[in-house]
């Protein structure tokens, strides 16, 4: 079990819902994809290790949950400005993206 944090620390996380608007293979990595995500007031690029688990048809137009206040990172030469949230069962090789059950406005905060 992970170390527990306070509710005040949890409130520092900016977790929002966004819609995937584009999905491309990463030009320099076999397991990574580039996602464009509409977060309501801005569009961000995310680099995600979901190739082979999801396709463009699976995700474009669908909502996902994004950690927005993570420091940007360069992954194999591409900027990732956030992180999608997913359940990752490494033993069974299953990645399941967290998504709202009902559609909500892009940019809505997850609490």
VENTA-V173678 format. One record per pair of residues at least 12 apart in sequence whose ideal C-beta (glycine too) atoms are under 6 Angstrom apart, sorted by the first residue. I is the first residue (numbers start at 1). GAP is how many residues later the second one is. Records with the same first field share a line. If there is no record, write none. Layout:
I=GAP / GAP
This chain:
14=54 / 55
15=52 / 95
16=23 / 50 / 52 / 91 / 93
17=46 / 48 / 83 / 87 / 91
18=19 / 20 / 21 / 48 / 88
19=19 / 44 / 87
20=15 / 17 / 39 / 40 / 42
21=15 / 17
22=14
23=12 / 33 / 36 / 37
28=48 / 49
29=47
31=18 / 20
32=15 / 17
33=15 / 17 / 18
34=44
35=13
38=68
39=67 / 68
40=66 / 67
41=66
44=37 / 38
45=36
46=34 / 36 / 38
47=28 / 31 / 33
48=36
50=45
53=42
63=36 / 37
64=20 / 33 / 35
65=20 / 33 / 45
66=16 / 18
67=15 / 16
68=14
70=12 / 13
85=13
